[in-house]
Amino acid sequence: MKLSAEQRFTILNDWTSARTAGERMGFAPAKVDEQLLMVLEAKGTPLTRATLYNWRSRYLHAGFKGLIDRRSLRGTIDRSNDPFFREAARLRSAQGMPLSMKECHRLACVAAVAKGWKTHSFWAVKRYFQACGMGGRKANRWASKRVQRPFEGR
């Protein structure tokens, strides 16, 4: 569940207030944390103690900007113009027997070294294939050689 920076700030303020009040009453900080997490879970916002501490650390280091969720701001890299990925895609979609992702990556690396291109990791190629719709499993090369026999009941 994604929370806005304002919601995170409100939870941090509630947590700080609860810890201060709990300290004055003689409760252990871990007990106060546990109670707050139970209340948040009942409200439909399940969090862990580590998440609270991470938010607090980011808030102390960067202020309110530290509470902004930046995962959606990263975006994706357009790799369609990269010759390495074009070569890997060409190999993957070649006529005849489709090559495995690992084999496409290996052959693209060979071509990249020979032509002076930048190489990329296997995982980057795998993500690229999945984003392009070429990430499915390759066909079973032995399927066409199998003899289909009718069921003969045992």
CORGI-V414516 format. One record per pair of residues at least 12 apart in sequence whose ideal C-beta (glycine too) atoms are under 7 Angstrom apart, sorted by the first residue. I is the first residue (numbers start at 1). J is the second residue. If there is no record, write none. Layout:
i;j
I;J
I;J
//
This chain:
i;j
1;45
2;69
5;64
5;67
5;68
8;55
8;67
9;64
9;67
11;40
12;55
12;56
12;59
14;36
15;36
15;52
18;32
18;36
19;32
33;49
37;49
55;67
79;128
83;117
84;108
84;112
84;117
84;118
84;119
84;120
85;128
87;108
87;111
88;104
88;105
88;108
88;125
89;132
89;134
91;104
91;107
91;108
92;104
92;129
92;134
93;134
97;141
98;138
98;139
100;138
101;125
101;126
101;129
102;122
104;125
105;122
105;125
//
